[in-house]
Amino acid sequence: MNKILKTSLTFLAGIVIGVPLVAYALSGANGTLDLTGTPMLSSKSNADLVLNLPGSGTLVLNMASGTARVPISNPAAGTAATTVATSGTIDTTQFWQRITNAGAITGVIMEAGAVHGQLALISVDKDASGTTTMAAEATSNVCAGVTVVIAAGENALFVWDATDTCWAGWAT
């Protein structure tokens, strides 16, 4: 099947693909479906929906409660951690940021989020020399400000709260 225009296509255990007047191609022994435009996927059951996305981009999840946008572009295995210094800024355009430091650092800033509900996972490399402490809320964009301290070898997961204009976080 190639360049067939349809409004939806049902296949594989009740998964519905809404393809609003978009060309698609079904090929390969494993049933790879290539879509162009802005395809929509939805499940008619409680089955897992697995997406394999090459490269980078943004995964957009439209739910009854709102829309979540998850950037899909992470450091490849073996990529060096980004060095952050005191009063440095952590890039939040990618979901996962692996950082390191040359000693305990303070006054760290997270870039403001792009959309309500955006997630950011900050991992301090296990070989970092000290803790990473955020700046005050008004400066760092982190709701709990200076109380957020991430030790070497640990992670913190944050969600952007556009209502409060800060990152709410949970240390792990």
JOVEN-V473473 format. One line per field, one symbol per residue. psi: psi as a letter, one per 20 degrees, with the letter a starting at -180 (. if undefined). Layout:
psi: ???
This chain:
psi: pplpprhqpprnljppoonnlqqrpprqhjkpopqrcnqppqpjajqqoppooqbrbpppoorhiapppopnnqpqpipqqppprpjrpppjiqgpporrrkrpqrkqqpqqrhqpiqqpopppqhjqiaropqrqghgijpgjciiopprpjrrppqppnhgilrppqoq.
